[in-house]
Amino acid sequence: MIERAISPIRRRLDRTGIFLSGACAIHCLLSIILVSGLGIGGELFLSPDIHRVGLLLATLIAGVAIGWGALRHRMAAPFVVAMTGLTFMGGALAVPHGYKEAILTIIGVALVSLGHILNMRHTHSAACKDRCGD
């Protein structure tokens, strides 16, 4: 009974994770275009604090939504994919600002987003309904 009430919360967290991953990828691409092409907004768009906060949010949301799903459903794939993405995002913090950082971040957010999608798909699958009752 409680799990049925909690399931919409987990779905919202997955959707939030997907949205934030997309917003992060757009931020990376716009940063490259605006800063490199037009020479504006470098201090704002390339601030390391934005990336640290983004990684923290991604880690929290993925940890709760995907970790919760992994514990509940015993499905490793969403967790492994998302954690690989978080590793890429963390690696992006270790390289200087520029295209290398953007590439690592975009790969990372794509994998985190894919982890959320896999988590949501499993929750809505027949196997989950039979086995987990969600």
ZATI-514419 format. One record per residue: residue number from 1; x, y, z of N, C-alpha, C in turn. Coordinates in Angstrom, 2 decimals. Each point is the difference from the previous one (the first is absolute). Example, Ala and Ser with C-alpha at 12.3 -4.5 7.8 and 13.67 -1.06 7.14 Angstrom:
BEGIN
   k     n.X     n.Y     n.Z    ca.X    ca.Y    ca.Z     c.X     c.Y     c.Z
   1   13.19   -5.69    7.80   -0.89    1.19    0.00    0.90    1.20    0.00
   2   -0.35    1.05   -0.72    0.82    1.19    0.06   -0.77    1.09    0.73
end
This chain:
BEGIN
   k     n.X     n.Y     n.Z    ca.X    ca.Y    ca.Z     c.X     c.Y     c.Z
   1    0.83   -1.19    0.00   -0.83    1.19    0.00    0.87    1.26    0.00
   2    0.96    0.04    0.91    0.89    1.17    0.07    0.82    0.11   -1.28
   3    0.42   -1.17   -0.55    0.81    0.02   -1.23   -0.78    0.61   -1.16
   4   -1.30   -0.24   -0.08   -0.81    0.60   -1.06   -0.05    1.52    0.14
   5   -0.01    0.49    1.22    0.00    1.45    0.22    1.36    0.61   -0.31
   6    1.05   -0.76    0.20    1.36    0.50   -0.20    0.39   -0.04   -1.48
   7   -0.56   -0.92   -0.76    0.35   -0.16   -1.40   -0.11    1.30   -0.81
   8   -1.07    0.81    0.16   -0.05    1.28   -0.74    1.13    0.95    0.38
   9    0.45   -0.05    1.23    1.12    0.85    0.42    1.25   -0.42   -0.75
  10    0.23   -1.30   -0.08    1.18   -0.51   -0.70   -0.07    0.37   -1.48
  11   -1.20   -0.09   -0.62   -0.16    0.39   -1.40    0.31    1.48   -0.19
  12   -0.47    0.84    0.93    0.29    1.45   -0.10    1.49    0.26    0.12
  13    0.66   -0.72    0.87    1.45    0.16    0.13    0.71   -0.41   -1.28
  14   -0.43   -1.10   -0.62    0.60   -0.41   -1.27   -0.25    1.06   -1.07
  15   -1.20    0.51   -0.08   -0.30    1.05   -0.99    0.82    1.25    0.26
  16    0.15    0.36    1.27    0.83    1.16    0.35    1.44   -0.23   -0.42
  17    0.50   -1.22    0.24    1.36   -0.33   -0.42    0.20    0.10   -1.49
  18   -0.99   -0.46   -0.77    0.07    0.09   -1.46    0.00    1.47   -0.43
  19   -0.88    0.80    0.59   -0.07    1.43   -0.34    1.31    0.70    0.33
  20    0.54   -0.24    1.19    1.25    0.66    0.40    1.17   -0.44   -0.88
  21    0.00   -1.27   -0.41    1.06   -0.47   -0.90   -0.06    0.74   -1.33
  22   -1.20    0.16   -0.53   -0.16    0.75   -1.25    0.41    1.45    0.16
  23   -0.41    0.61    1.11    0.37    1.41    0.26    1.51    0.15    0.11
  24    0.65   -0.98    0.61    1.45    0.05    0.14    0.68   -0.10   -1.37
  25   -0.48   -0.90   -0.85    0.58   -0.15   -1.35   -0.17    1.29   -0.80
  26   -1.18    0.61    0.10   -0.24    1.28   -0.69    0.92    1.08    0.55
  27    0.18    0.04    1.31    0.91    0.96    0.63    1.42   -0.16   -0.55
  28    0.45   -1.25   -0.13    1.36   -0.24   -0.53    0.14    0.52   -1.42
  29   -0.98   -0.34   -0.83    0.08    0.42   -1.40   -0.10    1.51   -0.14
  30   -0.92    0.63    0.74   -0.13    1.45   -0.06    1.24    0.70    0.54
  31    0.60   -0.58    1.02    1.22    0.59    0.55    1.10    0.06   -1.05
  32    0.16   -1.09   -0.72    1.04   -0.04   -1.03   -0.31    1.04   -1.08
  33   -1.24    0.06   -0.42   -0.38    0.93   -1.08    0.14    1.45    0.46
  34   -0.55    0.31    1.17    0.01    1.39    0.46    1.40    0.48    0.39
  35    0.72   -0.84    0.72    1.31    0.43    0.47    1.02   -0.04   -1.13
  36    0.05   -1.09   -0.75    0.99   -0.12   -1.07   -0.35    0.88   -1.20
  37   -1.26   -0.07   -0.39   -0.41    0.72   -1.21   -0.19    1.49    0.19
  38   -0.61    0.37    1.11   -0.31    1.40    0.21    0.85    0.67    1.08
  39    0.69   -0.80    0.79    0.86    0.56    1.03   -0.76    0.64    1.16
  40   -1.22   -0.48    0.28   -0.77    0.58    1.11   -0.38   -1.09    1.00
  41   -0.16    0.41    1.24   -0.52   -0.86    1.05    0.95   -1.03    0.55
  42    1.28    0.13   -0.25    0.97   -0.98    0.46   -0.01   -0.23    1.49
  43   -0.07    1.07    0.76    0.01   -0.13    1.46   -1.26   -0.68    0.52
  44   -1.12    0.25   -0.64   -1.26   -0.60    0.43   -0.13   -1.45   -0.47
  45    0.15   -0.22   -1.30   -0.25   -1.31   -0.56    1.07   -1.03    0.35
  46    1.23    0.44    0.15    1.09   -0.95    0.26    0.39   -0.08    1.47
  47   -0.82    0.55    0.85    0.29   -0.04    1.43    0.05   -1.45    0.50
  48    1.08   -0.37    0.69    0.08   -1.36    0.54   -1.11   -0.29    1.01
  49   -0.53    1.04    0.63   -1.07   -0.22    0.97   -1.25   -0.57   -0.66
  50   -0.31    0.44   -1.21   -1.16   -0.53   -0.71    0.16   -1.50   -0.21
  51    1.19   -0.42   -0.35    0.25   -1.42   -0.25   -0.02   -0.80    1.30
  52    0.53    0.55    1.04   -0.01   -0.70    1.30   -1.43   -0.18    0.51
  53   -0.79    1.06   -0.10   -1.40   -0.07    0.45   -0.77   -0.98   -0.88
  54    0.24    0.05   -1.32   -0.66   -0.93   -0.92    0.33   -1.45    0.32
  55    1.26   -0.27    0.27    0.40   -1.37    0.35   -0.64   -0.42    1.32
  56   -0.04    0.90    0.97   -0.64   -0.31    1.28   -1.48   -0.33   -0.20
  57   -0.72    0.84   -0.76   -1.42   -0.26   -0.26   -0.18   -1.32   -0.74
  58    0.81   -0.23   -1.02   -0.11   -1.24   -0.77    0.25   -1.21    0.89
  59    0.99    0.09    0.86    0.32   -1.11    0.89   -1.15   -0.26    0.97
  60   -0.56    1.06    0.58   -1.10   -0.18    0.93   -1.23   -0.60   -0.66
  61   -0.40    0.58   -1.13   -1.21   -0.48   -0.68    0.20   -1.42   -0.52
  62    1.14   -0.26   -0.63    0.27   -1.35   -0.52    0.12   -0.99    1.16
  63    0.66    0.42    1.06    0.15   -0.89    1.15   -1.33   -0.42    0.59
  64   -0.90    0.95    0.13   -1.31   -0.31    0.57   -0.86   -0.78   -1.00
  65   -0.22    0.55   -1.18   -0.92   -0.62   -0.96    0.52   -1.34   -0.52
  66    1.23    0.00   -0.48    0.53   -1.22   -0.61    0.45   -0.99    1.07
  67    0.59    0.49    1.06    0.38   -0.89    1.10   -1.21   -0.67    0.62
  68   -1.05    0.76    0.17   -1.26   -0.51    0.53   -0.55   -1.08   -0.92
  69    0.00    0.30   -1.30   -0.48   -0.98   -0.97    0.86   -1.26   -0.01
  70    1.31    0.16    0.11    0.90   -1.16   -0.01   -0.24   -0.88    1.22
  71   -0.21    0.60    1.14   -0.27   -0.77    1.21   -1.35   -0.71   -0.08
  72   -0.98    0.70   -0.52   -1.36   -0.54   -0.07   -0.11   -1.10   -1.06
  73    0.58    0.23   -1.18   -0.22   -0.88   -1.13    1.14   -0.95   -0.30
  74    1.12    0.16    0.68    1.18   -0.85   -0.23    0.46    0.04   -1.46
  75   -0.07    1.21   -0.59    0.45    0.21   -1.36    1.28    0.84    0.05
  76    1.09   -0.58   -0.48    1.29    0.69    0.08    0.22    1.00   -1.14
  77   -0.59   -0.26   -1.16    0.31    0.81   -1.19   -0.24    1.50    0.21
  78   -1.16    0.45    0.48   -0.18    1.44    0.18    1.04    0.60    0.95
  79    0.30   -0.71    1.06    0.96    0.48    0.99    1.40    0.10   -0.59
  80    0.44   -1.04   -0.70    1.35   -0.02   -0.58    0.15    1.09   -1.05
  81   -1.01    0.15   -0.87    0.05    1.03   -1.05    0.07    1.39    0.63
  82   -0.87    0.26    0.99   -0.02    1.33    0.63    1.29    0.28    0.76
  83    0.52   -0.97    0.72    1.23    0.22    0.75    1.19    0.22   -0.94
  84    0.00   -0.66   -1.15    1.03    0.25   -1.00   -0.09    1.45   -0.48
  85   -1.22    0.47   -0.22   -0.21    1.39   -0.40    0.48    0.98    1.05
  86   -0.29   -0.29    1.26    0.47    0.88    1.08    1.52    0.01    0.07
  87    0.62   -1.12   -0.33    1.47   -0.07   -0.03    0.55    0.92   -1.10
  88   -0.62   -0.02   -1.17    0.40    0.92   -1.08   -0.18    1.45    0.44
  89   -1.12    0.29    0.66   -0.25    1.37    0.46    1.06    0.42    1.02
  90    0.35   -0.91    0.90    1.04    0.29    0.97    1.35    0.21   -0.68
  91    0.27   -0.81   -1.03    1.24    0.17   -0.77    0.07    1.34   -0.70
  92   -1.16    0.51   -0.40   -0.03    1.31   -0.66    0.46    1.11    0.94
  93   -0.20   -0.19    1.29    0.46    1.00    0.97    1.52    0.02    0.12
  94    0.64   -1.09   -0.42    1.45   -0.11    0.16    0.79    0.54   -1.19
  95   -0.68    0.29   -1.10    0.72    0.53   -1.17   -0.25    1.50   -0.11
  96    0.88    0.72   -0.68   -0.20    1.44   -0.17   -1.27    0.27   -0.82
  97   -0.55    1.20    0.20   -1.18    0.40   -0.76    0.31   -0.03   -1.48
  98   -0.98   -0.42   -0.76    0.17   -0.05   -1.44   -0.75   -1.18   -0.58
  99    0.39   -0.37   -1.21   -0.75   -1.03   -0.70    0.13   -1.37    0.67
 100    1.15   -0.30    0.61    0.15   -1.29    0.69   -0.98   -0.12    1.15
 101   -0.12    1.08    0.77   -0.96    0.01    1.11   -1.43   -0.17   -0.52
 102   -0.33    0.71   -1.08   -1.35   -0.08   -0.56   -0.29   -1.41   -0.50
 103    0.96   -0.62   -0.67   -0.21   -1.36   -0.53   -0.23   -0.99    1.15
 104    0.85    0.08    1.02   -0.18   -0.90    1.15   -1.34    0.22    0.69
 105   -0.39    1.26    0.15   -1.27    0.32    0.66   -1.18   -0.49   -0.83
 106    0.04    0.23   -1.30   -1.12   -0.42   -0.86   -0.12   -1.52   -0.02
 107    1.11   -0.70   -0.07   -0.05   -1.47    0.09   -0.60   -0.40    1.34
 108    0.45    0.66    1.06   -0.49   -0.32    1.34   -1.49    0.22    0.16
 109   -0.48    1.18   -0.42   -1.43    0.28    0.18   -0.85   -0.90   -0.90
 110    0.53   -0.37   -1.17   -0.75   -0.92   -0.87   -0.15   -1.36    0.67
 111    1.06   -0.48    0.64   -0.07   -1.28    0.70   -0.90    0.07    1.23
 112    0.08    1.09    0.74   -0.88    0.14    1.17   -1.46    0.04   -0.45
 113   -0.27    0.74   -1.06   -1.36    0.06   -0.54   -0.46   -1.38   -0.46
 114    0.86   -0.74   -0.68   -0.33   -1.35   -0.44   -0.29   -0.90    1.21
 115    0.76    0.15    1.07   -0.26   -0.77    1.22   -1.39    0.28    0.55
 116   -0.40    1.28    0.00   -1.35    0.36    0.45   -1.06   -0.60   -0.92
 117    0.25    0.05   -1.31   -0.96   -0.57   -0.96   -0.14   -1.51    0.21
 118    1.11   -0.70    0.15   -0.05   -1.44    0.26   -0.74   -0.30    1.30
 119    0.21    0.82    1.01   -0.68   -0.17    1.28   -1.50    0.16   -0.17
 120   -0.41    1.04   -0.74   -1.43    0.23   -0.22   -0.61   -1.11   -0.85
 121    0.70   -0.44   -1.03   -0.52   -1.07   -0.86   -0.22   -1.27    0.78
 122    0.95   -0.33    0.86   -0.16   -1.23    0.77   -1.20    0.12    0.94
 123   -0.18    1.14    0.60   -1.11    0.20    0.93   -1.33   -0.20   -0.70
 124   -0.08    0.34   -1.29   -1.24   -0.13   -0.75   -0.11   -1.33   -0.74
 125    0.99   -0.87    0.11   -0.01   -1.26   -0.75   -0.90   -1.04    0.67
 126   -0.40   -0.98   -0.80   -0.82   -1.09    0.52    0.78   -0.83    1.02
 127    1.30   -0.17   -0.25    0.83   -0.77    0.94   -0.01    0.65    1.38
 128    0.05    1.31    0.03   -0.01    0.70    1.28   -1.35   -0.16    0.68
 129   -1.06    0.12   -0.76   -1.34   -0.12    0.58   -0.22   -1.39    0.57
 130    0.52   -1.04   -0.70   -0.15   -1.37    0.48    0.86   -0.25    1.24
 131    1.26    0.44   -0.07    0.95   -0.32    1.05   -0.05    0.95    1.18
 132   -0.17    1.29   -0.25    0.12    1.01    1.06   -1.34    0.54    0.48
 133   -1.02   -0.11   -0.83   -1.30    0.53    0.39   -0.14    1.50   -0.18
 134    0.95    0.65   -0.67   -0.08    1.45   -0.25   -0.97    0.30   -1.10
end
